[in-house]
Amino acid sequence: MENIKEFFEILLDSEKLIAYGGLTLLLAIIFAETGLFFGFIFPGDALLLTAGLLCSTDNFDVNIFLLLISATIVAILGNITGYATGKYFGKNLFTRKDSLFFKKKHLELTRDYFHKYGGAALIMGRFLPIVRTFAPIMAGVTEINFLKFNLYNVLGALIWVWTLIPLGFLLGKQFPHLVNQVEYIFLFVAVATSIIFIIGYLKQKEI
Protein backbone atom coordinates (compact mmCIF):
# COMPACT_ATOMS: atom_id res chain seq x y z
CA MET A 1 0.00 0.00 0.00
CA GLU A 2 2.84 2.39 0.83
CA ASN A 3 4.44 1.67 -2.55
CA ILE A 4 1.18 2.47 -4.35
CA LYS A 5 0.80 5.70 -2.37
CA GLU A 6 4.37 6.71 -3.19
CA PHE A 7 3.78 5.90 -6.87
CA PHE A 8 0.79 8.26 -7.07
CA GLU A 9 2.63 10.94 -5.12
CA ILE A 10 5.38 10.83 -7.74
CA LEU A 11 2.83 10.91 -10.58
CA LEU A 12 1.24 14.07 -9.22
CA ASP A 13 4.49 15.86 -8.37
CA SER A 14 6.24 17.36 -11.40
CA GLU A 15 9.58 17.82 -9.66
CA LYS A 16 9.64 14.24 -8.37
CA LEU A 17 8.68 12.91 -11.79
CA ILE A 18 11.56 14.69 -13.46
CA ALA A 19 14.02 13.82 -10.70
CA TYR A 20 12.94 10.17 -10.74
CA GLY A 21 12.85 9.49 -14.48
CA GLY A 22 14.64 12.37 -16.19
CA LEU A 23 13.92 13.27 -19.81
CA THR A 24 12.76 9.77 -20.76
CA LEU A 25 9.97 9.64 -18.19
CA LEU A 26 9.03 13.27 -18.90
CA LEU A 27 8.54 12.47 -22.59
CA ALA A 28 6.67 9.25 -21.83
CA ILE A 29 4.19 11.14 -19.65
CA ILE A 30 3.68 13.91 -22.21
CA PHE A 31 2.96 11.22 -24.79
CA ALA A 32 0.52 9.45 -22.46
CA GLU A 33 -1.32 12.62 -21.49
CA THR A 34 -1.78 13.73 -25.09
CA GLY A 35 -2.64 10.36 -26.59
CA LEU A 36 -3.89 7.72 -24.16
CA PHE A 37 -7.36 7.80 -22.60
CA PHE A 38 -5.99 7.41 -19.06
CA GLY A 39 -3.44 10.20 -19.54
CA PHE A 40 -5.72 12.84 -18.00
CA ILE A 41 -4.33 11.88 -14.55
CA PHE A 42 -0.98 13.50 -15.39
CA PRO A 43 -0.14 17.18 -14.68
CA GLY A 44 0.92 18.18 -18.21
CA ASP A 45 1.04 21.97 -17.93
CA ALA A 46 2.83 21.94 -14.59
CA LEU A 47 5.21 19.27 -15.87
CA LEU A 48 6.33 21.39 -18.85
CA LEU A 49 6.64 24.54 -16.76
CA THR A 50 8.64 22.70 -14.09
CA ALA A 51 10.88 21.09 -16.72
CA GLY A 52 11.71 24.51 -18.12
CA LEU A 53 12.37 25.87 -14.65
CA LEU A 54 14.66 22.99 -13.67
CA CYS A 55 16.38 23.15 -17.06
CA SER A 56 17.66 26.60 -16.12
CA THR A 57 19.52 25.05 -13.18
CA ASP A 58 21.83 22.10 -12.62
CA ASN A 59 18.91 20.03 -11.34
CA PHE A 60 17.92 18.93 -14.84
CA ASP A 61 20.98 18.67 -17.06
CA VAL A 62 19.25 18.75 -20.45
CA ASN A 63 19.78 21.25 -23.24
CA ILE A 64 16.77 23.56 -23.52
CA PHE A 65 16.45 23.05 -27.29
CA LEU A 66 16.64 19.26 -26.95
CA LEU A 67 13.89 19.51 -24.36
CA LEU A 68 11.73 21.72 -26.57
CA ILE A 69 12.14 19.66 -29.73
CA SER A 70 11.70 16.27 -28.09
CA ALA A 71 8.66 17.43 -26.07
CA THR A 72 7.07 18.85 -29.23
CA ILE A 73 7.62 15.62 -31.15
CA VAL A 74 6.08 13.39 -28.48
CA ALA A 75 3.15 15.81 -28.05
CA ILE A 76 2.48 15.49 -31.79
CA LEU A 77 2.87 11.70 -31.76
CA GLY A 78 0.65 11.47 -28.69
CA ASN A 79 -2.19 13.25 -30.48
CA ILE A 80 -1.76 11.03 -33.55
CA THR A 81 -2.11 8.01 -31.26
CA GLY A 82 -5.22 9.55 -29.71
CA TYR A 83 -6.67 10.17 -33.18
CA ALA A 84 -6.09 6.53 -34.16
CA THR A 85 -7.67 5.38 -30.89
CA GLY A 86 -10.75 7.49 -31.56
CA LYS A 87 -11.03 6.41 -35.18
CA TYR A 88 -10.81 2.67 -34.55
CA PHE A 89 -12.11 2.30 -30.99
CA GLY A 90 -13.95 5.56 -30.25
CA LYS A 91 -17.49 4.24 -30.42
CA ASN A 92 -16.59 1.50 -27.94
CA LEU A 93 -15.27 4.12 -25.49
CA PHE A 94 -18.75 5.65 -25.21
CA THR A 95 -20.10 2.31 -23.97
CA ARG A 96 -17.15 1.57 -21.69
CA LYS A 97 -17.86 1.51 -17.94
CA ASP A 98 -16.24 4.10 -15.69
CA SER A 99 -13.07 3.10 -13.86
CA LEU A 100 -10.22 4.72 -11.97
CA PHE A 101 -8.49 5.61 -15.25
CA PHE A 102 -11.54 6.30 -17.43
CA LYS A 103 -14.56 8.57 -16.96
CA LYS A 104 -17.15 8.67 -19.73
CA LYS A 105 -18.24 12.17 -18.66
CA HIS A 106 -14.77 13.43 -19.66
CA LEU A 107 -15.26 12.05 -23.15
CA GLU A 108 -18.76 13.55 -23.41
CA LEU A 109 -17.55 16.95 -22.20
CA THR A 110 -14.78 16.94 -24.78
CA ARG A 111 -17.28 15.94 -27.48
CA ASP A 112 -19.36 19.04 -26.70
CA TYR A 113 -16.24 21.19 -26.61
CA PHE A 114 -15.07 19.74 -29.92
CA HIS A 115 -18.44 20.24 -31.59
CA LYS A 116 -18.45 23.89 -30.52
CA TYR A 117 -14.89 24.79 -31.55
CA GLY A 118 -14.09 22.18 -34.19
CA GLY A 119 -10.44 21.64 -35.01
CA ALA A 120 -9.48 24.71 -32.99
CA ALA A 121 -10.28 22.64 -29.89
CA LEU A 122 -7.05 20.76 -30.61
CA ILE A 123 -5.13 24.01 -30.13
CA MET A 124 -7.07 25.59 -27.26
CA GLY A 125 -7.53 22.20 -25.63
CA ARG A 126 -3.78 21.81 -25.18
CA PHE A 127 -4.03 24.20 -22.25
CA LEU A 128 -7.04 22.48 -20.66
CA PRO A 129 -6.72 19.39 -18.46
CA ILE A 130 -8.84 16.44 -19.61
CA VAL A 131 -9.71 18.16 -22.91
CA ARG A 132 -6.00 17.90 -23.78
CA THR A 133 -6.26 14.12 -23.52
CA PHE A 134 -9.63 13.51 -25.16
CA ALA A 135 -9.65 16.12 -27.97
CA PRO A 136 -7.50 14.03 -30.36
CA ILE A 137 -9.60 10.96 -29.54
CA MET A 138 -12.73 12.93 -30.41
CA ALA A 139 -11.10 14.10 -33.65
CA GLY A 140 -10.66 10.43 -34.55
CA VAL A 141 -14.25 9.58 -33.58
CA THR A 142 -15.59 12.31 -35.87
CA GLU A 143 -13.05 11.26 -38.53
CA ILE A 144 -11.82 14.78 -39.22
CA ASN A 145 -9.52 14.82 -42.26
CA PHE A 146 -6.14 13.48 -41.12
CA LEU A 147 -4.10 16.22 -42.83
CA LYS A 148 -6.34 18.91 -41.36
CA PHE A 149 -6.07 17.22 -37.98
CA ASN A 150 -2.29 17.28 -38.14
CA LEU A 151 -2.25 20.97 -39.03
CA TYR A 152 -4.05 21.71 -35.75
CA ASN A 153 -2.03 19.03 -33.99
CA VAL A 154 1.39 20.44 -34.91
CA LEU A 155 0.32 24.04 -34.32
CA GLY A 156 -1.17 23.19 -30.94
CA ALA A 157 1.91 21.24 -29.85
CA LEU A 158 4.22 24.08 -30.85
CA ILE A 159 2.17 26.72 -28.99
CA TRP A 160 1.77 24.54 -25.88
CA VAL A 161 5.36 23.33 -25.53
CA TRP A 162 7.10 26.49 -26.74
CA THR A 163 5.05 28.64 -24.35
CA LEU A 164 5.29 26.71 -21.08
CA ILE A 165 8.86 25.38 -21.20
CA PRO A 166 10.47 28.73 -22.18
CA LEU A 167 8.30 30.47 -19.57
CA GLY A 168 9.62 28.13 -16.89
CA PHE A 169 13.16 28.51 -18.19
CA LEU A 170 13.03 32.32 -18.15
CA LEU A 171 11.51 32.35 -14.67
CA GLY A 172 14.31 30.09 -13.48
CA LYS A 173 16.97 32.37 -14.97
CA GLN A 174 15.44 35.55 -13.60
CA PHE A 175 14.45 34.15 -10.21
CA PRO A 176 16.75 31.22 -9.34
CA HIS A 177 15.17 30.84 -5.91
CA LEU A 178 11.95 29.65 -7.56
CA VAL A 179 13.50 26.21 -7.95
CA ASN A 180 12.92 25.83 -4.22
CA GLN A 181 9.26 26.78 -4.62
CA VAL A 182 8.31 24.31 -7.33
CA GLU A 183 5.42 22.88 -5.33
CA TYR A 184 3.78 26.32 -5.15
CA ILE A 185 4.22 26.84 -8.88
CA PHE A 186 2.66 23.44 -9.48
CA LEU A 187 -0.27 24.37 -7.26
CA PHE A 188 -0.75 27.71 -9.03
CA VAL A 189 -0.75 26.10 -12.49
CA ALA A 190 -3.08 23.32 -11.33
CA VAL A 191 -5.55 25.82 -9.86
CA ALA A 192 -5.38 28.13 -12.89
CA THR A 193 -5.98 25.35 -15.43
CA SER A 194 -8.74 23.87 -13.28
CA ILE A 195 -10.52 27.24 -13.13
CA ILE A 196 -10.30 27.56 -16.92
CA PHE A 197 -11.63 24.03 -17.29
CA ILE A 198 -14.54 24.68 -14.90
CA ILE A 199 -15.47 27.90 -16.70
CA GLY A 200 -15.44 26.02 -20.01
CA TYR A 201 -17.55 23.25 -18.49
CA LEU A 202 -20.15 25.70 -17.14
CA LYS A 203 -20.38 27.44 -20.51
CA GLN A 204 -20.94 24.10 -22.19
CA LYS A 205 -23.78 23.37 -19.76
CA GLU A 206 -25.45 26.65 -20.74
CA ILE A 207 -25.52 25.71 -24.40
N, C-alpha and C positions, 0 to 999 in steps of 0.2 A: 504493500500500500504506500509506503514511504517513497519507493522508487517511482510509482505512478504519479504521486503528488509532485515529486521533484521534476519529472518529465514535463508535466503541464506548466510548472513554474518557469522552466526554461523556454517552453514554447511561447509563453506570453511575455517574456522579458527580452527585448531586442538586444540589450547589451550581453546578456548571458548567451543568447543564441549565437551571436557573432564570436564571442570569446570561446564558446564550446566547439563550434564547427567551422569557423573561419569563412572564407569566400565560398567554398563548396556548399556548405549548409545554407548560407545566405541565398545563393542562387537556386538551390533546390526548393527553398520555401517560397521564393518569388514565383517560381514556376508553378508550384502547387496552388498558391493563392490565386493565380491568374488563369488556371486551367483545369483544376480538379474540383469536383463539386464539394469536397470537404475542406477546401482551402480557405473558406471564410473564417476559420478559427484563428488564422495567423494575422499578426499585426503588420500588414504590408507597409502602410505609410510611415509608421514609427520606425520600422526596420530600415527603410531606405534613408530616412533622416538620421538615424543613429549611425548607420554605416558611413555616411558622409562625415558626420561629426568625428567618429573614431578614426576615420581615414586621415584626418588633419593632425593626428597625434601618432605616437609610436605604439598605440594600443591595437592598431589594425594596420599592419604593414603591407598595404596593397596600393598600387598606383591608382590615383583617382580616375584616370582615363580607362584603365583596365576594368575598374569597378563599374564605371558608367556604361561602357560598351557591352560588357558581359551581362550586366543587369538588364539592359535594353533588349538584348538578344533573347534571354530566357523569358522576359515579359511578353515578347512577341510570340515565341514558341508556345508559351503557356496558353495564350489566347487561341492559337491555332488548334491546340489540343482540346480546349473547351468547345470550340466550334465543331470539331469532329465528334465530340461526345454528344453535343446537342443534335447534330444532324442524324447520327445513327442510333442514338439511345434516348433522345430527348423526350419522346412521347412516353416512354417507360418511366422516366423520372417523375412525371406528373401523377403516376399511380403508385409510386414507391411510398412505403410507410416511413414516418418520421423516425429518426434515430439520433444518437448523440452527434453524429457528423453530417446529418442531412435534415433539413427542415423544408417541407414543401412550400410553406408560406414565403420563404426567401425566394424561391423560384417564381412564385406567382407575383410577388412584388416587383421582381426584376422584369417579368413579362409586361406588366403595366407600364413600368418605366421605359422599357424598350419600345413599346407601342407608341408612347407619347413622343419620344425623342428620336426614334429610329436609330440609324447608324451612329449618330452623335452620342448616343448613350455609351458607346464603346470608348469615347474620349472622356466625357464627363464622369462616367462611371468608374474610371481609374482612381478617382479621388474619393470614392464612396465605398466603405466596407460593405460586404455582401454583394452589392451590385457589381463590384470589381470582379468577383468570382463568377457570378451567374450571367453577366451580360454576354460573354462570348458563347456560352451554352445556348442562350436564347437566340443569338444570331444564327446558330446552327439549326435550332428547332424551326425557325422561320425560313431557313434556307436562303438567307440573303446572299447575293452574288459573292463568290469567294474573293474575287479581285477587289470588289468594293469593300468587303469586310476587311481585307488586309490593308487597304488604304487607311481606314479608321484605326485598325489595330496598330500599325506602325506609328502613325501620328500620335495616338494615345500613349503608347509606350514611351516615345521620345519625350513628350510633355511631362508625363508622370515621373519618369526616372531622372530626366535632366533638370527638373525643378527641385525635387526633394533632396537628392544626393548633394548637388552643389550648394543648396541652402544649408544643409548640415555642415558641409565642409567649410563654408565661409563663416558660419557661426563659430565653428571650432577654432578657426584661425584668428578671428577677432576677439573671441572670448574663451581662451583656453580652459578656464575654470569650469566651463559648462560640461566638460567631460565627466566631472564629478557629480553632475546633476542630471544624468541621463534619465533616471527614473521619473523626474518631474517633466522632462521634455516628452517622454513617452506618454505620461498621463495627459499632458496638454493636447498632444496630437490625437490621442484616443478620444478625449472629450470633444474636441473640435469636429472630428470626422463623424462622431456619433450624433452630434447636434445637427450637422448637415444632413445626415441620413434620416433622422427623425423628421426634420422639416420636409424633406422630399417625400417621406412616407405619408405624412399628414396631408400634403398637397394631393398625392395620389388618391387618398381616401375621399377628397372633396370632389374628385372628378366623377 
